[in-house]
Amino acid sequence: MSELVSVIIPVYNSAQFLKESLESVINQTYPNTEIICINDGSTDNSLEILLSFSDRIHIISQDNKGLASALNVGIKEMQGKWFKWFSPDDLMCPNTIESLVKAAKKYPDRIIYSNWEII
């Protein structure tokens, strides 16, 4: 079995793009991921959108404490060998995690990150 990858998504008032962003992470070609979303005190309907995905993601809610706090909460909860920080207004190409894991195995002593395309 492939090693677990934890995708940590801090969420604060991200309703406009959140559904599409989550779908892009859920639909990865890499077979072994956990998705941890930290609702950081959103006042829009971000939490409702997160709850609509509750069968596929782990949701943690907290009062608004900022990005660093939300990331730290996710890191403490993660079970994966690796983690990917992801923003709730971004889209992930279908093979992103698969490509990152291959690179991490090839270069185990390096930090691996992905490139992006502004659209």
C-alpha positions in Angstrom: 0.0 0.0 0.0 1.2 3.5 -0.7 2.2 5.9 2.1 -0.5 8.2 3.5 -0.3 11.8 2.4 -2.1 14.4 4.6 -3.6 17.4 2.8 -4.1 20.3 5.3 -6.5 23.0 4.2 -6.9 26.0 6.5 -10.3 27.6 5.7 -11.4 31.1 6.4 -14.3 32.7 4.5 -13.5 30.7 1.4 -17.0 29.8 0.3 -16.7 31.2 -3.2 -14.1 28.6 -4.4 -14.2 26.0 -1.6 -16.4 23.3 -3.3 -14.3 23.2 -6.5 -11.1 23.3 -4.5 -12.2 20.3 -2.3 -13.3 18.3 -5.4 -9.9 18.8 -7.0 -8.2 17.3 -3.9 -10.7 14.5 -3.5 -10.2 13.5 -7.2 -6.5 12.9 -7.0 -5.0 9.9 -8.8 -2.9 9.1 -5.7 -4.9 6.5 -3.8 -4.0 7.2 -0.1 -4.8 10.6 1.2 -6.4 12.2 4.2 -7.9 15.7 3.9 -7.9 17.8 7.0 -9.8 21.1 6.8 -9.5 23.6 9.7 -12.5 26.0 9.7 -10.8 29.0 11.3 -13.9 30.9 12.4 -15.4 31.5 9.0 -18.5 33.8 9.0 -19.7 32.9 5.5 -21.1 29.5 4.6 -17.6 27.8 4.4 -18.6 25.4 7.2 -21.8 24.3 5.5 -19.7 23.5 2.3 -17.2 21.6 4.4 -20.0 19.6 6.1 -21.4 18.6 2.7 -18.0 16.7 2.2 -17.9 15.3 5.7 -17.9 11.7 4.4 -14.6 12.4 2.6 -12.8 15.0 4.7 -11.9 15.5 8.4 -13.2 18.8 9.7 -11.9 20.7 12.7 -13.5 24.0 13.7 -12.0 26.7 15.9 -12.4 30.3 16.6 -10.5 32.6 14.3 -6.8 32.3 15.3 -5.1 32.9 11.9 -3.4 30.8 9.3 -0.4 29.7 11.4 -2.7 28.4 14.2 -4.9 26.5 11.7 -1.9 24.9 10.0 -0.5 23.8 13.4 -3.8 22.3 14.4 -3.9 20.3 11.1 -0.2 19.2 11.5 -1.0 17.9 15.0 -3.9 15.9 13.7 -2.3 14.4 10.6 -1.5 10.8 10.3 0.4 10.9 7.0 4.1 10.4 6.2 4.0 13.6 4.2 1.8 16.6 4.2 0.7 19.1 1.6 -0.5 22.5 2.6 -3.3 23.6 0.3 -5.3 26.8 0.0 -9.1 26.7 -0.3 -9.1 29.0 -3.3 -6.7 26.8 -5.3 -7.3 23.9 -7.7 -5.1 20.8 -7.6 -4.2 19.1 -10.9 -5.4 15.4 -10.8 -1.9 13.9 -10.5 -0.3 16.5 -8.2 0.0 14.3 -5.1 1.2 11.3 -7.1 3.9 13.5 -8.7 5.0 14.9 -5.4 5.2 11.5 -3.8 7.4 10.2 -6.7 9.7 13.2 -6.3 9.9 12.7 -2.5 10.9 9.1 -2.9 13.5 10.0 -5.5 14.9 12.9 -3.4 14.3 11.9 0.2 16.6 14.5 1.7 14.9 17.5 0.1 11.8 19.5 0.6 9.4 19.0 -2.3 6.8 21.5 -3.4 4.6 21.9 -6.5 4.6 24.7 -9.1 1.4 26.6 -9.9 -0.4 28.2 -12.8 -2.3 31.5 -12.3 -5.6 31.4 -14.1 
